[in-house]
Each structure stands twice: as C-alpha cells, then as structure tokens.
Amino acid sequence: MDYAKTYRALETFLRDKVLRGEESAIEEDTPLLEWGILTSLTTMELVAHIQQEFGISIPVDRMFGDNFKDLRSITRLVVELGGGTPGSEPQETATAHGASEVQG
C-alpha cells in the first residue's frame, strides 16, 4: 500500500468530514486526540471510513490511542493492516463453514 496516497486520502477525510472544511491545517504530527479533533464519535466515523475506503477492518486490539494520536500513526496503521488503495472494495472469501466473510 502506498503511504503517500493513504495519507492524502485520510487527510482529505479528516478535513472534509471531521473539520467540515475548516481552514485548519492538519500536519502529520498534529495531535488529533489531544486537541479534540478526534473524539469517540469522530474516531468511529474514521474507522468506518477506513473500512469502506480501504477495505479493511481495524481489529479491536489495535483500537487504542497511540494508533490514532496523529495522522502519521493512523496512516501507518492502515498501511500495516494492508488495506487496498483508496476506493478499493472489501474482498469476500469463503469461510470453513461455507459462509462468505469480508476480508481486508
């Protein structure tokens, strides 16, 4: 996964949907949690966006502050989890029980 494309896609989402187009600058190290840019609600919106945009689910054991403290950390998390390029769809795979499961 391309770090720069992922970063830009996440930055755009934060600026358009979380900051609602405000002229605030978001840098790689802007403290999103500390400054209240990401709250519990906006973090869940971001997680839903990551699932839809990159086709991955963030495991519960990766849902902690250090992974969401700034844009750099969020981008690294998405890249580490192997999400597809922005706009990719989750892939369906068959499970051992014959049911479909969304993979990311």
C-alpha positions in Angstrom: 0.0 0.0 0.0 1.3 3.4 -0.9 1.9 5.6 2.2 1.5 8.9 0.4 -1.8 8.0 -1.2 -3.2 6.6 2.1 -2.0 9.7 3.9 -3.7 12.1 1.4 -7.0 10.1 1.5 -7.1 10.2 5.3 -6.1 13.8 5.4 -8.9 14.7 3.0 -11.5 12.7 5.0 -10.4 14.5 8.3 -10.5 17.9 6.7 -13.8 17.4 4.8 -15.8 15.3 7.3 -14.3 15.9 10.7 -13.2 19.5 10.5 -16.1 20.1 8.0 -13.9 22.1 5.6 -12.4 24.5 8.1 -9.1 26.1 7.1 -7.3 24.4 9.9 -4.0 22.8 8.8 -3.6 19.1 9.7 0.0 18.0 9.7 1.4 14.5 10.1 2.1 15.2 13.8 -1.0 17.3 14.7 -2.2 15.8 18.0 -5.7 14.8 16.9 -6.8 13.3 20.2 -5.1 15.9 22.4 -6.7 18.8 20.5 -10.1 17.2 20.4 -10.2 16.8 16.7 -10.9 13.1 17.1 -13.5 12.3 19.7 -15.1 8.9 20.4 -17.7 9.7 17.7 -15.4 11.1 15.0 -13.0 8.2 15.7 -15.7 5.7 14.9 -16.6 7.7 11.8 -13.0 7.5 10.8 -12.8 3.7 11.4 -16.0 3.2 9.3 -14.4 5.3 6.6 -11.2 3.3 6.7 -13.3 0.1 6.3 -15.2 1.5 3.4 -12.4 3.3 1.6 -9.6 0.8 2.1 -11.4 -2.4 2.5 -10.0 -3.3 6.0 -11.4 -3.6 9.5 -9.3 -2.4 12.4 -9.1 -5.2 15.0 -10.2 -4.3 18.5 -6.7 -4.9 19.8 -5.4 -2.1 17.6 -8.0 0.4 18.7 -6.0 2.4 21.2 -4.9 6.0 21.4 -1.3 5.6 20.1 -2.7 4.3 16.8 -5.0 7.4 16.5 -2.9 10.2 18.1 -2.0 11.8 14.8 -2.3 11.4 11.0 1.1 9.7 10.8 0.0 7.0 13.3 -3.3 6.4 11.5 -1.7 6.1 8.1 0.9 3.7 9.4 -1.9 1.6 11.0 -3.8 1.4 7.7 -0.7 0.6 5.7 0.4 -2.1 8.3 -3.1 -3.7 8.1 -2.6 -4.0 4.3 -5.6 -2.0 3.2 -6.1 -1.7 -0.5 -5.6 1.5 -2.4 -8.2 4.2 -1.6 -11.6 3.3 -3.1 -11.0 -0.5 -3.0 -13.8 -2.8 -2.1 -13.5 -5.4 0.7 -12.9 -8.9 -0.8 -15.3 -11.7 0.0 -13.8 -15.1 0.8 -15.4 -18.4 1.8 -15.0 -19.5 5.4 -14.6 -23.0 6.6 -18.4 -23.1 7.3 -19.3 -22.2 3.7 -20.4 -18.7 4.6 -19.0 -15.6 3.0 -16.8 -13.3 5.0 -15.5 -9.9 4.2 -11.7 -9.8 4.3 -9.5 -6.8 4.4 
